[in-house]
Amino acid sequence: MNADNRFWAVEFRQCLGEDQQPISGTMSATRVGGVAAIICFILIAAEAAKYDGYKLYQITTPWTRQQHDLLGQLNLKEDEAYEFVHPNKFIVNPEYLEEFKAALQQNNWSYEVKNEDVGKTLREHFEQNKAMQKLFPYSGQGRLGTNQYYSHSVINAYLESLAAAYPNRVFLRKVGYSFEGRELKSLIITNGDGRNDKNVILVDGGFHAREWISPAAAIYAIEQLVENFEQNRDLLQDYDWVILPVVNADGYEYTQAAVENRSWRKTRKPLFHQGGICYGTDPNRNFDFHWMGGGASSDPCSNTFAGPKPFSEPEAMVVRDLIHTYKDKGQMYLTLHSHGSLLLYPWGWSSDLPDTWPDLHEVATAGAEAIKAATGNVYTVGSSTNVLYVAAGASDDYAFNAGFPISFTMELPTAGASGFDPPVEMIDPLVKETWVGIRAMALKVIEKYPLV
């Protein structure tokens, strides 16, 4: 059982007594409040140290299907023994180190310890970002830098400033609200010629809360298309771009609120379960295409909980609606995630390949080759299930099935303590490298799917 999702792992403001409901029953309010305060103190202290002493292991033995299957079985343990952060990387609870190493030795797999104390590194990176936010606050005008991860409100302010500064080329759209009421905003980016018959590239970021580099990469793409328009004019001749930089705004803000929340993945909508409350759904398992299939969990406290029903999450509904709005003219759907240096195409629900997989592979390969030429980093290209793992109910499968001929999940490079937390000094090279790949894939899409 994942304790940080259970009822007792209430949010800090709840521990302090805010938003509490009247207490009824035989116990007095004073007694209940005192017990809750003690539990709260213990749990906050425990959660803050959640990853202290945890180690990050990487399997170095060449990849096989047997390895894939066994590691997947380890990841299904629900007792916080292991956390699967990449096809061949695990964060391991120190209490289970011997069991983990025994499983590797039994299969003659070699390994390396990539991080001796994940919790310590997470705290250091979190504090660095907070310091940069204080040293370099956003004024509400001009570009966002690549020296920090910005809050959701700052990102929205930047989108608003672009729409105001470039009223003939950039159009702000409020596309919905998160569960906690945050406005989800997207940009429609054009070349300003006023034509409304163009093809569309749809991009989103920030599905998973802890993947801060994803919104950062989406913001950089926006900047290149808008503020570096002359260098990227060719991408906007017959195509408009629609970009939603943060899908899971509640989860994203939760991870920025305190270091103990840094590794949160899901949304923040609570669900009563087994006498308690579990928070959040994996929005990338919440789409109504092979929903609750392989790689999705029905346990509300699991990191891959698919939700009580398809599109139970307002954030997933927003992406669904964007997909259907643009499916007739949409030629590429790209969702930015982290981590692993992967370009993944359908299917995620099955190891089968769609009939048009050569087209998907061709476009993804264009991105991978451009990145390798620019930085030397090697992206792996292939279908989600065959390269990474089965993940039914995901947005890329849904978009492809809805009519986008090209649909990808781009997993940005591994960095930081867990792979999901690149330090602030890595933002700049990572987002620039990502743009190289996005631009190359867009050019290939424009070549393959000209405006008719």
Protein Blocks (a to p, Z undefined) as FASTA:
>chain_A
ZZklmmklccfklmnopaiacdedjbdfklmmmmmmmmmmmmmmmmmmmmgoiacdddfb
dcdfklmmmmmmmmmpcghmaccfbfkbccddfklmmmmmmmmmmnopacddfbfblmlm
mmmmmmmmmmmmmmmccehiajddfkbccdfklmmmmmmmmmmmmmmlbccddfbdcfko
pacddddddehnopakbccddddehkbmklmmlmmmmmmmmmmmmmmmmmmmmmmmmpcc
dddfblblmlmmmmmmpmklmmpmbdcbdcdeehiacedjdfklmbcehihiahiafbfk
bmklgbjbehkbfklmmmmmmmmmmmmmpmbdcddddehipaddddfkbmbdcfklmmmm
mmmmmmmmmmmmmnopacddddfklmmmgcehiaklmmmmnopabdcddddddedjkopa
ccfklmmmmmmmmmmmmmmmmmmmmmmmccZZ
